[in-house]
Amino acid sequence: MSAMRRGGASAADPAENLAARVAALDAALGTGGAQLDPVESARARAVVAKVGERTALSLDHTVVALAGATGSGKSSLFNTLVGTDVSRIGARRPTTSKPTAAVWGAGDAGELLDWLQVDSRHLVGPGSEAGQAGDGPALDGLVLLDLPDFDSREVAHRIEAERILQLVDVFVWVTDPQKYADARLHDDFVRLLAQHEAVTLAVLNQADRLPPAAVEECAADLGRLLARDGISRATVLPTSVRTGEGVGELRRRIASAVEGHAAARRRLSADVVTTAAELRTGVADTEADADRLPRKNLDTALARAAGVPLVLDAVRRDYRRGALAHSGWLFTRWTGRLGRDPLRRLRVGEAPVSRAADELEDADVGAVLGRSSLPTPTGATRAAVDVAVRSFTRSAAEGLPGRWAEAVEDAATRDTEGLSDALDQAVLHTSLRFRRPGWWLVANVLQWILGLVAVLGALWLLGLYVLGLLALPEPETPTVGVVPVPTLMLIGGALLGMVFAGLARWWARVGARRRRAVVAGRLRKSIAEVTEARILAPIAAVLQRHGRTREHLDHARR
């Protein structure tokens, strides 16, 4: 219940957290951006601006507005509180067309009234009867406004009343037994400002028109209507200008609101809380953790789009080609050089081999060329990537409001062309050449030895054949058992070379599978880095903004 309804100060003053709340609301507008409702965001920015403007003005003054319907006696009540006829009263309705201000105390309220755009002003002297609130505190610092009728037939009057109500510190709703249940009062004003309960007072004026029992019944009925509007535990104060009933109590309650000069901060704090609550409806209670979302299908689809299967097949064939060139039979290995290098054909992994290198080479000819020669992804591959990306974004956006879900999808699909280039560069900059395996050298040396043995055996036999043709004496040829040594050298060197070549071919298939697995891991890492940079990081940024926005709005509402 508000201080005005209790007639005392509240135990926990929400105005104490005003600076922190408005800072949190401003931060939420920054992090939420276009994902917040544009209408509510505009209102929130207006509230932030209003807080800055109002706190820069005199906080020693409390602006109390008398607002009500035509014929409710609002202006008469205003004149009674002031102690003189300041606001014009007449038979023609509406009477009040512009706001009128009465200022209590010697403090200068000129800048504040200029901000309120109130030109009609009356100074209530400290010695006047209206300058005191009976036995209660003085009214020094009160700026009392008589507003145009909010149900006026003149649209300009209603607009002016609505404008002022957005700026004042305390509302005093003045109604009468005839119009207290008017739908416009409740739907257009009271219900919309229900969050400002701490700075609102309801007055049932012209109570002298009803019997005492009927006054109590009307007051209770109005209280129920206010509770339905969202103002819980509402207290209604019956007043009568003619008899003076309730006027003194109203003056004391206004004085209680003025005392301490906290009503302005309470109103501003209520505005911040209300606006933050409205914005909060457009933010979910939680969001996904982008780092924990399943991404296997996404990485697989991007790897296919990048041509990784083709590259891995080329790596396997390149390894076998290199193994054949070093361990194949000496007299047929030259056939392996007839085909083009599979990696060179794709323009990937063309780093020069360093015999001293223990790891991958850093410099690729392909990187210098700038693009690989991998084929463009097929329509089916692109469709698979699109499905994987959208499935991933749906998982990331699950439970988010529409604008935030759209922001997640936009973040993931904003630069599809850039994604394609990044995938190509990821493959291009993953060096695929390794240090030559040691067994290649051993097999090469062995094949050369066996080949030389076979050649020497063949030359030996050829020499013996030539000597026989020339009928020259032949030297004694050593034998192993019954087999001549040169024959054994020729046949043994050739056969053992072919046997070792067959074993090397089998071992090359094993090595090619291992090399393929190692390169697959390197390429998966490169593709994963692209996924993180091009898809995961933008999505995570949106989700982080969503989380920060929620935290800021929750802080602004506390």
JOVENCOR-V112868 format. One record per residue. N is the residue number from 1. RES is the residue in three letters. NEAR is the number of other ideal C-beta (glycine too) atoms within 10 Angstrom. D_LAST is the distance of its C-alpha to the last C-alpha in whole Angstrom. Layout:
BEGIN
n = (N N)
res = (RES RES)
near = (NEAR NEAR)
d_last = (D_LAST D_LAST)
END
This chain:
BEGIN
n = (1 2 3 4 5 6 7 8 9 10 11 12 13 14 15 16 17 18 19 20 21 22 23 24 25 26 27 28 29 30 31 32 33 34 35 36 37 38 39 40 41 42 43 44 45 46 47 48 49 50 51 52 53 54 55 56 57 58 59 60 61 62 63 64 65 66 67 68 69 70 71 72 73 74 75 76 77 78 79 80 81 82 83 84 85 86 87 88 89 90 91 92 93 94 95 96 97 98 99 100 101 102 103 104 105 106 107 108 109 110 111 112 113 114 115 116 117 118 119 120 121 122 123 124 125 126 127 128 129 130 131 132 133 134 135 136 137 138 139 140 141 142 143 144 145 146 147 148 149 150 151 152 153 154 155 156 157 158 159 160 161 162 163 164 165 166 167 168 169 170 171 172 173 174 175 176 177 178 179 180 181 182 183 184 185 186 187 188 189 190 191 192 193 194 195 196 197 198 199 200 201 202 203 204 205 206 207 208 209 210 211 212 213 214 215 216 217 218 219 220 221 222 223 224 225 226 227 228 229 230 231 232 233 234 235 236 237 238 239 240 241 242 243 244 245 246 247 248 249 250 251 252 253 254 255 256 257 258 259 260 261 262 263 264 265 266 267 268 269 270 271 272 273 274 275 276 277 278 279 280 281 282 283 284 285 286 287 288 289 290 291 292 293 294 295 296 297 298 299 300 301 302 303 304 305 306 307 308 309 310 311 312 313 314 315 316 317 318 319 320 321 322 323 324 325 326 327 328 329 330 331 332 333 334 335 336 337 338 339 340 341 342 343 344 345 346 347 348 349 350 351 352 353 354 355 356 357 358 359 360 361 362 363 364 365 366 367 368 369 370 371 372 373 374 375 376 377 378 379 380 381 382 383 384 385 386 387 388 389 390 391 392 393 394 395 396 397 398 399 400 401 402 403 404 405 406 407 408 409 410 411 412 413 414 415 416 417 418 419 420 421 422 423 424 425 426 427 428 429 430 431 432 433 434 435 436 437 438 439 440 441 442 443 444 445 446 447 448 449 450 451 452 453 454 455 456 457 458 459 460 461 462 463 464 465 466 467 468 469 470 471 472 473 474 475 476 477 478 479 480 481 482 483 484 485 486 487 488 489 490 491 492 493 494 495 496 497 498 499 500 501 502 503 504 505 506 507 508 509 510 511 512 513 514 515 516 517 518 519 520 521 522 523 524 525 526 527 528 529 530 531 532 533 534 535 536 537 538 539 540 541 542 543 544 545 546 547 548 549 550 551 552 553 554 555 556 557 558)
res = (MET SER ALA MET ARG ARG GLY GLY ALA SER ALA ALA ASP PRO ALA GLU ASN LEU ALA ALA ARG VAL ALA ALA LEU ASP ALA ALA LEU GLY THR GLY GLY ALA GLN LEU ASP PRO VAL GLU SER ALA ARG ALA ARG ALA VAL VAL ALA LYS VAL GLY GLU ARG THR ALA LEU SER LEU ASP HIS THR VAL VAL ALA LEU ALA GLY ALA THR GLY SER GLY LYS SER SER LEU PHE ASN THR LEU VAL GLY THR ASP VAL SER ARG ILE GLY ALA ARG ARG PRO THR THR SER LYS PRO THR ALA ALA VAL TRP GLY ALA GLY ASP ALA GLY GLU LEU LEU ASP TRP LEU GLN VAL ASP SER ARG HIS LEU VAL GLY PRO GLY SER GLU ALA GLY GLN ALA GLY ASP GLY PRO ALA LEU ASP GLY LEU VAL LEU LEU ASP LEU PRO ASP PHE ASP SER ARG GLU VAL ALA HIS ARG ILE GLU ALA GLU ARG ILE LEU GLN LEU VAL ASP VAL PHE VAL TRP VAL THR ASP PRO GLN LYS TYR ALA ASP ALA ARG LEU HIS ASP ASP PHE VAL ARG LEU LEU ALA GLN HIS GLU ALA VAL THR LEU ALA VAL LEU ASN GLN ALA ASP ARG LEU PRO PRO ALA ALA VAL GLU GLU CYS ALA ALA ASP LEU GLY ARG LEU LEU ALA ARG ASP GLY ILE SER ARG ALA THR VAL LEU PRO THR SER VAL ARG THR GLY GLU GLY VAL GLY GLU LEU ARG ARG ARG ILE ALA SER ALA VAL GLU GLY HIS ALA ALA ALA ARG ARG ARG LEU SER ALA ASP VAL VAL THR THR ALA ALA GLU LEU ARG THR GLY VAL ALA ASP THR GLU ALA ASP ALA ASP ARG LEU PRO ARG LYS ASN LEU ASP THR ALA LEU ALA ARG ALA ALA GLY VAL PRO LEU VAL LEU ASP ALA VAL ARG ARG ASP TYR ARG ARG GLY ALA LEU ALA HIS SER GLY TRP LEU PHE THR ARG TRP THR GLY ARG LEU GLY ARG ASP PRO LEU ARG ARG LEU ARG VAL GLY GLU ALA PRO VAL SER ARG ALA ALA ASP GLU LEU GLU ASP ALA ASP VAL GLY ALA VAL LEU GLY ARG SER SER LEU PRO THR PRO THR GLY ALA THR ARG ALA ALA VAL ASP VAL ALA VAL ARG SER PHE THR ARG SER ALA ALA GLU GLY LEU PRO GLY ARG TRP ALA GLU ALA VAL GLU ASP ALA ALA THR ARG ASP THR GLU GLY LEU SER ASP ALA LEU ASP GLN ALA VAL LEU HIS THR SER LEU ARG PHE ARG ARG PRO GLY TRP TRP LEU VAL ALA ASN VAL LEU GLN TRP ILE LEU GLY LEU VAL ALA VAL LEU GLY ALA LEU TRP LEU LEU GLY LEU TYR VAL LEU GLY LEU LEU ALA LEU PRO GLU PRO GLU THR PRO THR VAL GLY VAL VAL PRO VAL PRO THR LEU MET LEU ILE GLY GLY ALA LEU LEU GLY MET VAL PHE ALA GLY LEU ALA ARG TRP TRP ALA ARG VAL GLY ALA ARG ARG ARG ARG ALA VAL VAL ALA GLY ARG LEU ARG LYS SER ILE ALA GLU VAL THR GLU ALA ARG ILE LEU ALA PRO ILE ALA ALA VAL LEU GLN ARG HIS GLY ARG THR ARG GLU HIS LEU ASP HIS ALA ARG ARG)
near = (14 23 22 26 20 13 15 12 12 15 6 6 16 18 21 13 18 22 13 13 25 24 16 21 26 19 17 27 22 12 18 25 14 9 22 24 16 9 9 18 20 12 17 27 14 13 22 18 11 18 24 12 11 21 15 10 17 20 18 15 24 29 29 24 25 30 26 28 24 17 16 27 24 30 25 20 25 24 20 20 25 21 14 13 12 19 26 13 13 9 5 5 13 19 19 25 14 15 24 24 23 25 24 29 20 10 14 12 24 11 12 22 21 11 17 21 12 21 11 15 15 13 13 22 12 13 7 13 9 19 16 17 23 11 7 17 15 15 26 21 23 27 26 27 25 29 29 26 23 24 21 20 10 12 8 11 20 18 13 20 21 16 14 19 18 12 19 24 24 29 23 28 28 27 25 22 22 13 16 23 13 18 7 13 24 19 11 15 22 24 15 15 22 20 18 23 20 23 27 22 24 24 28 25 29 24 26 15 15 18 9 10 8 12 21 14 13 22 19 11 15 23 17 11 20 24 13 13 19 14 25 10 11 23 17 23 20 22 23 21 20 12 10 11 17 20 19 14 17 23 19 17 27 26 23 21 25 28 20 17 17 23 29 25 22 25 26 24 25 21 28 28 21 19 27 24 14 18 25 20 10 18 23 17 8 11 23 19 11 22 9 7 17 9 19 8 14 24 18 16 24 27 25 20 23 28 23 24 12 17 26 18 13 24 27 21 16 23 24 18 20 22 25 19 14 20 24 25 22 21 15 12 17 10 11 15 11 6 10 9 15 20 22 15 12 24 18 29 28 21 20 10 11 13 7 5 16 7 9 17 17 10 12 23 13 26 20 9 13 10 12 22 12 20 10 11 18 11 8 9 17 16 12 18 23 14 13 21 22 13 14 24 23 12 16 24 25 14 11 21 17 10 16 23 19 16 23 28 18 13 22 23 15 12 14 13 7 10 22 18 13 19 25 21 18 23 24 25 13 22 21 26 20 20 14 16 19 8 15 18 13 13 21 18 11 16 24 12 14 23 18 13 18 22 16 15 21 17 13 17 17 12 13 16 11 10 13 10 8 8 7 9 6 11 9 5 12 9 12 11 6 5 11 17 16 20 17 16 22 21 14 17 22 20 12 18 23 17 12 17 20 12 12 24 15 9 16 25 14 10 19 19 12 13 22 19 12 14 25 16 10 14 22 15 11 21 25 17 13 22 23 16 13 23 25 22 12 20 23 20 14 26 22 13 18 24 16 15 25 20 15 25 28 16 17 26 17 12)
d_last = (17 17 19 22 23 23 25 23 20 16 16 12 12 9 11 11 9 10 12 10 8 11 13 10 11 15 15 14 17 19 19 19 22 24 22 20 21 23 23 19 19 21 19 16 19 20 17 16 20 20 17 20 22 21 20 23 25 26 23 25 26 24 25 25 27 29 29 31 34 37 40 37 38 35 37 39 36 35 39 39 36 37 41 43 43 41 40 43 44 46 48 47 43 41 42 39 39 37 34 35 34 34 33 34 34 36 33 34 31 34 31 28 31 32 29 28 32 33 37 38 37 38 38 38 40 39 42 42 41 38 37 36 34 37 36 32 31 32 31 31 29 29 29 30 31 33 32 34 34 32 34 37 40 40 37 37 36 33 31 32 30 27 27 26 24 21 22 22 20 21 23 26 27 31 33 36 37 39 36 33 33 33 31 31 29 26 26 26 24 23 21 20 18 17 13 15 16 15 17 20 23 26 30 33 35 39 39 43 44 43 44 42 41 41 38 36 36 35 32 31 32 30 27 27 27 24 22 23 22 18 18 19 21 22 25 28 30 34 35 39 40 44 44 41 39 35 35 35 32 30 31 30 27 27 28 25 22 24 25 22 22 18 18 18 15 13 15 14 10 11 12 10 7 11 12 10 10 14 14 12 15 18 16 17 16 18 21 25 26 29 30 31 32 36 38 41 42 41 43 46 46 45 48 50 49 50 54 53 55 58 58 58 61 62 61 63 66 66 66 69 71 71 72 75 76 76 77 79 83 84 86 84 80 81 80 77 77 78 74 71 69 66 63 65 65 61 61 59 59 62 62 65 66 66 68 66 62 61 58 57 58 56 58 59 61 59 56 58 59 56 56 57 60 58 58 55 53 55 53 52 51 48 47 47 44 43 42 41 38 37 37 35 32 32 31 29 27 27 24 23 22 26 25 24 27 29 28 28 32 33 32 34 37 37 40 42 45 44 43 47 48 45 47 50 50 48 51 53 52 52 56 58 61 61 64 67 67 70 72 73 75 77 77 79 81 82 83 85 87 88 88 91 93 93 94 97 98 99 100 102 104 104 106 108 109 110 113 114 114 116 118 117 117 114 112 112 108 106 105 103 105 106 103 104 101 101 100 98 96 96 95 93 91 90 89 87 85 85 83 81 80 79 77 75 74 73 71 70 68 66 65 64 62 60 60 58 56 55 55 53 50 50 50 47 45 46 45 41 41 41 39 36 37 37 35 33 31 31 29 27 26 24 23 21 20 19 17 15 14 12 11 10 9 6 5 6 4 0)
END
